[in-house]
């Protein structure tokens, strides 16, 4: 929903934010938390319409070795209202991708967001936009990780604390981002040490606030004591795509035995690496096999934690 007074999604934008965009963290105000697209009724409707391929519901439980592991679940035949109730009382989180399939208003909103940023940030041109709705229980946390595309996190309901870390050694080893881009490492397997927090930027994110950080900055997130509803939006720009291609090529070269690999942002070496990355990626040599998931719980608002165990089965998406 556009801010009634200004017609804008961003409500405290100042001209200098355009200079900071993509280079430094931006913690700004928006109007999306007032939108009718994110009421309980709207979210319940979306959850009921979601294709199985477009959602994940997760929790964490201790395995036989005592270590917490992430688990995949299913909605079963619960109504949207029951699902929200389970999240509110439980210890689960839902990632709902592609809400525009159920209602094109979400797709329009996504395009409006980027149109507004492109109008405000000099020279910005974005593509490959994605939006995901995150609905998560009180105290749920997202471990240390980094994301490959450009990212924004929009808080709609509840409060969360976000820690942001620089995208450089030792916080982000160059080999780690390469492995992530090559699909050889799960994003949350990024090595974390508690002293990283001494260098973190910590932001308490409240409804009506959003956060944008520079490309690949590692981060972790902890919900405070209430149900959280957030959006993540993802995008590419030419520099983001070039960084992806250079890291991809560097990852291949590292596997071939090279050790000192620069992350060029321009010039002939960058284009050579982009050609290498494109050649390998589109040749199909490396093949991309969708990872199967083992689903072993069903959401249940009447069970402790908002979920109960079921006979495990394998789901391929
Ligand atoms: Fe993330």
Boltz pocket constraint, residues with backbone or C-beta under 6 A from the ligand:
constraints:
  - pocket:
      binder: B
      contacts: [[A, 145], [A, 146], [A, 147], [A, 219]]
      max_distance: 6.0
